[in-house]
């Protein structure tokens, strides 16, 4: 099956946003925890490394999921591939 230019553009945009969000996930999950000792400033009254491990990462994960769902919903409508109710 040959993809049209419009399908290829849709797929490119999907891969780009997925890669960006995975990079953010990687930084939050691995980079912040790797440099936790160097991140020794207070954030909302707690050490930043503790706050990121306890709550910050979870908040960012939820924001990533919400952004992805909203972005892909708009992209699906723009390219006419949205799901029907």
Helices and strands as residue ranges (DSSP letters): H 5-26, I 27-31, H 32-34, E 42-43, E 46-47, H 48-51, I 52-56, H 57-79
